[in-house]
Every structure is written in structure tokens, then in C-alpha cells.
Amino acid sequence: MESKNSGIGIKKIAYAGCLGAVSIISTEFGIIGILPQVASHYKIGIDTAGLLLSAFALTIFLIGPFLVLLTSGIDRKKMMLWAISLFLISNIISAFAPPFWLLVVLRIFPAILQPVFFSAAVGTVIHSSSKQEQHKLMGIVIGGIALAQVTVIPLSTYVSSLYGWQISFVIQGIISLIALAGIFTFIPSMPVKEKLSYGSQLLILKKPKFIISIVFNVLLISAWFSTYSYFADYLGKVKMMNGQQVSYMLLLFGIAGVIANWLSGKLLSKNIVRTTAFFLLGTIVLPVILQFSGENFYVQLFVVAIWGIMYGPAFLTAISYMIDAAPEAPEFANSLQSSFGNLGVSTGTIVGGWFIANLGISSIPWVGAGFGILAVLTMVVREILDKQTELKLKSATS
């Protein structure tokens, strides 16, 4: 195992974890760019095609926390390799365009181990580094989410617009294979020496502050994904873009997200609540901008850049907000963020799909605003609880 003083070795571990995150996020969200093509191929509505995203996310929510607890004593490297292997198998079979029901099953199949991967990856960098380096290294691993959005997702969307949607799964499979090689090569065996008891980890679920943070997490991710899940279809039907233009927008969206992710990492170190609130406000401002920005392609470049900047740090701010509420069990808190965050992905996708089916696709940015307002109210409740706790502590010590 790498020494905690070996900076180069620790960074290799973090970047290998980042590569795994790129593989997982490319598979989970890569479907967004090709959703209209998939719907056309199977002759189904875009809301039905959205099951490919919502079923993946709902599986993570329902199974994730239990598997994280059950596997918390297993070598972290082994769990990461198993998780990426499932993604590789899923992508290979999906590339053959199986019946739609089987494609949904193939989406559910790897989702089972998604939160296990992130829990193991975060646990690996936490236990391989000093306390001062932990947040920076966690940022590298989580940065794989933004990196996937600026590389693999727009690339696979662009290539799919030229050669068909199945090629997207081929590209994702190649990334999974590279990630497997990176994890096998650069991450040492990571047996768990000091396993926390199930009870000690579950204690965080008794904290009102943490419960409110869970609710906030669901609302925050729902706010963004009620719109982002239908990114390609929205730009195609409302902003009148073709497949290649949408792929350019996804690339711009990802670049803006990477920059915002880096910026938010610095801001979070200064104030978690204010940084989270600032980027959350994007869910309320975005629909107003989209509503009045027209269809001009060059104007939309500016709009999508803003969209990417405000959306980019969503997962990083959500993780920081959750762990801040339960610093005594960061790995379990992180796994719950992943699970409930994916409940948000599923909720946002399903609710967004319902509004599309009943009110048309132009309505979905306003759905995001509704979730965003509820999330803001949840933050206010947590702040009130924090103030009450501070007053009780002051009165108890005086």
C-alpha cells in the first residue's frame, strides 16, 4: 500500500479513481445525448425512453446504501474492479441494440454497484492521504463527473449523430476497459483494517440536520435533471438544433462545468452553505433565460455556457453539503448522497417526462425552477436548525 507521505503515488490513486468515475458517468449520462435517436429506433415516446436514465438512477437509490454497508469490509480495489467490469459488460451487450426491455435491464445491471464504486474510491483516497489532502484528492475523483461531461458524452453524441446511437455504447465500453486497466495498475490492494460497525454508520440517520440534507440533495438533483435529462430533445425541438449542433452544445456545457467545478472547489473550502446556495440559484434563473433567449444558435452558446457553469458543481456541492452534516461517517454519507442523488435523477427525469407528455417539452425548465425553490426552502430549514443547536450549546455552557 502507498505511504501517506508518497504524494505521487496518492495522486495516481486519485486519478485512477477519476478515470473510473469518467467510465461510470459516461455510461449513466451518455444516454442523454442519444435519447431522441433511441426513442426513434424503438418507436417510443421520449418520456418512455427516459426510463433508460430513471431506471438506472432508481436502482442506485433502492439498492446502493445496503450494498455499501454490506461491502464496507471488502478490499476497496476489488469492489472498484467489480463495479467497472459490470459497466463494461453492460456497454458491450447494449451496443448490439437489444429489445428495449433488455436495454433497460442492461442499464439496471451495472447500476447496482455504482455507489459501491464511489464509496470505495472516496474511501481509498481518504485512507491513503493526510487530512489536509483529502478534500483535494476527493475533488480529483469527483472531478471525473465533470470530465465525462466534457469529453466522452459530447464525443459519443457527436459520433452517434454520424454513425448511429449504438456507437455511443462502444465508446463507453472502451472507456470502461481503460478504467479497468488504470485501477488494476495504479491502485494497490486496499483491505479494510478498521471497519466501522453498521450501527455507528447508521447513527447519522438520527441527525435531523443530516435528514434535511438528504431531502435537499434529492431536490437539488431533481431540479437540474428534470431539464438536463432531456437536454438533446429540448435543444432539438425548442431551440431547433440538429444532432451535431447538440453535440457542440454538450461539449460547451461540459467545458463550462469543468471550470465551474474547479471554482466551486475553492469556494466550498471557504463557505459550503453560501457556495451551494449560489449554484442552486441557477435552477431558478435558467428557465427565465431560456424562455427569452430565442432560437439564435450563437445566443444559445452563451445560454448553454451559463447552464453548464451553474449545473457543473451540482454533485460536488451536494456531496460537500451531505458530508458537512455527518463528518463522523464520510464514506457512508457519500454513498447516501450517491443513492439519494440518483433518486433525484430519477425523480427529475420522471416528473420532467410527465410534463413533456402533458404540457410539451418547453415546460421542463420551469419544472426545474419548482424543485429549486423547494431546495432553497430546505436550506433555510437547515440553517434554522443549526442556529437553534448553537443557541442550545451556548446556554448549556454558560
ABEGO torsion letter per residue (X at the ends): XBBAABAAAAAAAAAAAAAAAAAAAAAAAAAAAAAAAAAAAAGBBAAAAAAAAAAAAAAAAAAAAAAAAAAAABBAAAAAAAAAAAAAAAAAAAAAGBBAAAAAAAAAAAAAAAAAAAAAAAAAAAAABBAAAAAAAAAAAAAAAAAAAABAAAAAAAAAAAAEAAAAAAAAAAAAAAAAAAAAAABBBBBBABBBBAAAAAAAAABAAAAAAAAAAAAAAAAAAAAAAAAAAAAAAAAGBBAAAAAAAAAAAAAAAAAAAAAAAAAAAABAAAAAAAAAAAAAAAAAAAAAAEABAAAAAAAAAAAAAAAAAAAAAAAAAAAAABAABAAAAAAAAAAAAAAAAAAAAAAAAAAAAAAEAAAAAAAAAAAAAAAAAAAAAAAAAAAAAAAAAAAAAX
